Amino acid sequence: MTPRTTLAIDCGGGGIKASVLDDSGVMHTPAVRAPTPYPLSPARLVSLIRDLSEQLPPARRVTVGMPGMIRRGIVVHTPHYICRAGPRTRVVPELLAAWTGFDMRTAIEESLELPALVLNDAEVHACGVVTGTGLEMVITFGTGLGNAIFDDGRLAPHAELSQCPVKWGLTYDDYIGEHERLRLGDAHWSRRARLVIESLMPVYHWDRLYVGGGNGRRITGSNVAKLGPSVIIIPNAAGISGGVRAWEIAPHQAPNA
């Protein structure tokens, strides 16, 4: 066991992946994955993370990325895990109450007996790719829309862009999420993804935008080309590899910060 091996957990709306990485971000073993179970209480997610960790080599610390608004390891709001059968299904009041204010970091630390860092999943994704120069933004397309912003390498306060209304009374999660990709097909969905990115350009004026998540790679080449050189498609694996660098690039979110 190396001095700073990191167990990285990427929690999505459809699946949860985990691997152990060394200090340079190299995986010690292929990632293991489990479908996201619903209904999903905090205790059930913590138990699933523990089950995945037991399939992997030992680590010295753990990074968890999960959807929603997370502040210093505490869940302010998570959009998918409060639903009865997953995204776009009925919100269960008991789950909403259980997740709101849940101290995920402490729960993980107590379950795995490791120091833990819990961030929004797009923020962990971003930690795997940002250069630390200028205003860098990450957008992830998956079950819904994820986002993170870094200014000269410092993580900005999280804004849950996924919940903003965009069109026809729909949020970004509704408008560009996986359910819409399946309904529209990749070609039509890709155009919609490009229009979303173009609409955000005058809002953020980024120096560089990274587009990732499970569906980032599905945006067609012709639509990517129209976005210009400041937009870069990145692999979804950054959601795991970013778990190492997150301890350096988001220190104010780390334990005892």
N, C-alpha and C positions, 0 to 999 in steps of 0.2 A: 504494500500500500504506500503510494507516494505521499509526501507531506501535505499536498493540497488537492487531492482528488475531490471532484465535485459530482454529486448526484444531481442531474438536471432533469426536471420534470416539466413537460409541456402539456398543459391541460386545455383541451379544446372542447367544442360543443359536440363533436362526433367521436373523438378518440383521445386517449391520454398516452403519451410516449415518455419513455425514460431511458437514460443511459448514464454511464459514469465516464467522466473525462479527466484527463490530466491537466496540468496547469497551462499547457499550450492549447487546450481545446480539442485534443485528439481523443476520440472515443476509445475506451478500453475494451469495449464489447459492442456488438450491434445493439441498436435500440430495441427495447421491448415495448409492446403496445397492447392496450386493452380498449375496447369500445367504452365510451362514456355511458354509464348506466343511469337510467331514470326510473323513478324520481331519485334525485341526488341530494342527499342531506350532507352537511359538512362532515359528519362522522363517517359517512359512507365514502366520501372522497378521500379523507385521510386514511381510511383503511385500505382503499385501493392503491394509494400511493405507497403505503407500507408493503403491500403484496408485491408490487412491481419492484420495489427496492430489494426485496429478498431474492429476486431472480438475477440480481446484478452483483458485481464485486463490491466490497465495502468501500465507503467513501468517508471523507472527513467533514463534509458540509453538504448542504442541499439547497438548490435553487428551484423554486416553483413559479411558473408563469401561468396565470389563469385569467379568463376573460372578466372584464368589468373594472370598476374603480377600486383600486387597492391603495391604502395609505399606511405606510409603515407596517405592512403585514396584516392589516385589518381590512376586512371586506366591507366597503361602503355600499356597494351594489354590484351584483353579478346578474347579467341578463338572461342567461340560459339555464342556470342551475336551479332557478326558482320555479321552473315550469314542470308540470306533471310528467310529460313524456318528451321533453327536449324542446329545442327552439320552436317558437311560434305555437306552442300548445298552451293550455290554460295555466295561469300563475296560481300556485298553491299558497294560500296565506301563511300556512305553517312553515313552508320552506322559505318564503320571503322573510318571515320573522327570524328564522334560524340563521340565515345567511347575513342579514343586516347587522353589521357590527361584530361579526365573527372574527376572532383573533386566529387567523389561519397560521400565522408564523409560530405562535406559541404551541398550537395544536400539533404542527409538524415537528417542532423541536422535541416535544414531549413524546410523540409517537416513535420517532426515529432516533432520539437521543443524539441529535446532531444540531449544530448551529444552522439556522435556516434564513433564507432570504426569499420573500414572496413579493412578486411584482405582477403588474399587468402583463399578459403574455406577449403583446406587441412590444413592450418595453424590453423584455428579455430578448426577443427576436432582434431588436435594434442593437442591443449590446454586442451582438455577434458581428455587426457589419459597419457601424459608424467609425469614421476616421478621427473624429475629434476636432475637425476644422469647419467653421462656419455653422450655419443653421441646417441641420440634417433632420429629415423627417422620414419615418417609416410608416407605410400603410400595409396592412395584411388583409388579404381577401381569403376568407374561409367560410365557416359557418355564418359569420357576419363580417363586419368591418372593424379592424383593429388599427390603432395609431399610437405613435410615440414621437416626441420631439426632443432633439438634443441641440444645445447651443454651445459651440466650442467644446463638445464632449461632456457637457453637464446636462443631466436629465432634467427636463422641464416638468413642472407640475402636470399631472395627467388630466386631459380633457376627454371625456367619453364621447367621442365624435359619433360613435355608432348609434347613439340615441337621439341625434339631432334630426329634425324633420327635413326631408329633402324634396319630396314631390308627392302630390296626391295624398298628403297626410301621412306618408310612409317615412319611417326612419331609414338611415343608411343601412342598418341591419336588414330591414325589410326589402329595400330597393336593390341591394347588390349582394345579398347573402347566397348561400349555397342553394337554397330552395329556388331562387330566381335563376341561377345558372342552369339548374336541371330543367326548369320550365322553358327557358328561352333557347338553350343550346349555347355552345361556346362562342359562336360567331357573333350572335346578337348580344350576348352577355358581355363579350369583350368590348364592344362599342360602348355599352353602358358603363363599364369600368373605366374606359378612357374618358368619358364625359365627366364622371365623378372626379377623376384626377385633375382634369382641366378646370373644373369648377373650384377646386381647392387651391390651385396655383396662385390666384390673386389674393387669397386669404392669408397664406403663409409665406409666400415669396421665398421658398426654400433655396438654398444653394445646391442641395442634392436631395432627391427623393428616392428611397429604396422601396420597391414593391415586392412583397413576399406573401407568406401564408400558403396554405395548401392549394389555393386557386390562382396565386400570382402568376405561376408558370403557364396558366391556361389562356392568358391574354394573347391574342394572336399577334404575330410579328408585325403585320401591317398597322395595327393599332399602337403597338409599342413604338414603332418608328415615328408615328405622328406626335409622340410626346416629347421628343427631343433628347439631347444628350444628358440633361440633368436628371433624367429618370432611369433608374437601373433596376432590373429584375434580379432578385436574390433568391437563393434556394430556401426551401422551408426548413432545412436542417439548422438554420440559424436559430430557430426556436430552442434547440438543444445546446448548440455550441455557445450561444450567448450566455448560458448559465454560469460559465466560468468568469467571463469578463465583467458580468454584472456586479461582482463583488468589488471590483475596482472602479467601475464607471458610475455606479449608483451607491456610493458609500453611505449617503445620508439615509438610505433605506435599510441598511444592514443592522443586525443586532447591536444594541448598545451604542448606536450612532448618536 
